[in-house]
C-alpha cells in the first residue's frame, strides 16, 4: 500500500492483478475477522440439526452425526410459532407502512412548506428524538391498559407507527431535492399535497426505502415493548416468544437454535437482497430509532 | 409519478413573462400559494405530530411526574416529593446496576478500534470481495437479539460449550461464563462488541470514503509514509465520524437491555438463581423489574429519569471534549 508515493514505477500499480497480489495481508485479516464473526451463527445452524444427545456431547462434534430436521418441527409444538410469525410480520409491516406515510408527510411539510410555528413544532420532534426510549414506556403502557388494548395487535403496532427519527431522516432527503421541480407544478395550480404525492415522494424513494428497511428490522427484533404489552403467547411476536421458549425449555438448545434461525431468517433474506439500501440507510442515518 | 423529472422546468420568473404576467401579479400569486400552503403544512404534520405528542412527548412529562409519586396498591398515585430519589441514592442494587452498565459501555467502546481497523482495511483501493466481507460483518447487526442470546449462552456453557472445549485443548480450565460473577460482564460485553462492530464499521467506512484522495496525494508528495498518512490525514479527517460513533455507542450502551436480559437469563423463572445476576443486571433491567413486575412505578420512573439525566450529561461532556480532538474540515 505505498501506491501514493512518487515512484517512477507508479503506472504499473494501476494494473489490478499486481495490486490484488499485494493485498493478501488485508485479505488474511479480513477473512480471519469474518470467520470469527460468522462462527456463532454457523454454530447455531449446525446445532439446530443435532439431536439433543449429540448437542451435549463432550468433546463436541462439529458437523451433526446425522442431520436431524425434527428440531424445526418441534419449534411449532413448543410455542405457537406460526401464529407468532404472523404477528411479527403484520406488526413489522404495518409499522413500516405507517411510518413511511406519516413521516414522509410531516417531513415534506417541514422541508418545503412555510407556516407559523414550524420551528417550534420541529423542536418538539427533535426532543422526542433525543429522549431514551424507556422514558415513554410507563405512560404508553398506561394508555394501552386504559384503552383495553393489552394483548392485542393494536398495542404492538400503534405506538410504533410514529417516529421522530423517520421524520428527521426523510426531511433531510426532501431538503436535498431541487426545488424547481415542485415550483413548476405549483404554478400550474397543484396543491401542496399533490406536489408532495406526485413529485417529491417518488424522488425520495431511496430515503423511503432506507427508512422502510430500518423500521422493518427494528420492529422485527423489538423485544421490550412486546414483553410488556403482550403476555399471551398467541399474541406475542417472535422475539418475545423466543424469550419465553428459552425460559420454558431451558435445556432443549437444538430446538431453541432452530426457532432462532427461523425467526431471524426473514430479516437476513431482506438484508441480503437489499444490502445496498440497507447500508446506505445506516450510513446516512447513523442512528437507531 | 407521471411527471417526467428529467425535463428541466422553466424558471418561475421566465414562465411568468411567457404567460404575460407582471411582477406584481406574480407576487400576488406567490402570497396566495403561501396562504394556502400554510394549512397544508398543518394537515401534513398533524398525524405524525399528534401521535408523537400522545405517545412520546406527553409520556416524558408524565414519567417525570410519576418519579415524584408512589403507586398505590389499587392504582392511583400520591405525591411523595423526592422520596424515590432518596431511596435510589441509598439503594445498593441501583449503584451496582449503574456500575455494571458503565463497565459494559466502556468495554463496548473498546470495540470501536476494531471497527476502525476493519473499515480501513475495507477501504483499501482495488480490494476485491468487499461486499462479501461487509455482509459477513453485518450479519450480527441484523440477527434478532433473542437468537443471539441463545447461541452465545450455548457457546459459553460451562459443561458442554465449545469455548471451554477450545480452551481445554490448550490447557486452560474454563468457567461457567454467564453465571460466574467474575466473568459475566466480560462475557456479555464480548457479545455486545460482536453485535456492534459491523454497525460502527459501516459508519466509519462511509466516513473514510468521504475523505478526498487529494489529501493523501499531497501528504505523499511531502514524503509521508503509510503510517504517517494514517495519523496525519485519516485520523483527523475521520474524527467527526469517530466522535459521532462514540457518542452513539455510549448512548446505546447505557440503555442496553435485550441482550443482557436474555443472556443472564432474566426471562427465565429461575433468573435470581443465577449467582451472577447482580453483576450482570443493568439500569434498564432494574427499571423494567421495578416498573412492570414489582409494581413500583414511581421508583421505576425515577430510575429512568436518572438514566436520562446521565445520558444527557455524558453526551454534553463528550461535546465539550470534542474541541480537543475533533477536526472539522
Interface residues (C-beta under 8 A of the other chain):
Chain A: X1 X2 X3 X4 X5 X6 X16 X19 X20 X23 X26 X27 X29 X30 X31 X33 X34 X37 X38 X40 X41 X43 X44 X47 X55 X56 X57 X58 X59 X60 X102 X103 X105 X106 X108 X109 X110 X113 X114 X115 X116 X118 X121 X124 X125 X127 X128 X131 X132 X133 X134 X135 X136 X137 X138 X139 X140 X141 X142 X143 X158 X159 X161 X162 X163 X164 X167 X180 X181 X183 X184 X185 X186 X187 X191 X192 X193 X196 X198 X199 X202 X203 X217 X220 X221 X223 X224 X228 X238 X239 X240 X242 X243 X244 X246 X247 X250 X253 X256 X257 X260 X261 X263 X264 X267 X268 X271 X272 X275 X278 X279 X282 X283 X286 X287 X288
Chain B: X1 X2 X3 X5 X8 X9 X10 X11 X12 X15 X29 X33 X34 X36 X37 X38 X39 X40 X41 X42 X43 X44 X45 X47 X48 X49 X51 X52 X53 X54 X55 X56 X57 X58 X59 X60 X62 X63 X66 X114 X117 X118 X121 X122 X124 X125 X126 X127 X128 X129 X131 X133 X134 X135 X136 X137 X138 X139 X140 X142 X143 X144 X145 X146 X147 X148 X149 X150 X151 X152 X154 X155 X159 X160 X162 X165 X194 X197 X198 X199 X202 X203 X205 X206 X216 X217 X219 X220 X221 X225 X226 X229 X244 X245 X248 X251 X252 X254 X255 X257 X258 X261 X262 X265 X267 X268 X269 X284 X287 X288 X291 X292 X297 X300 X301 X304 X305 X307 X308 X311
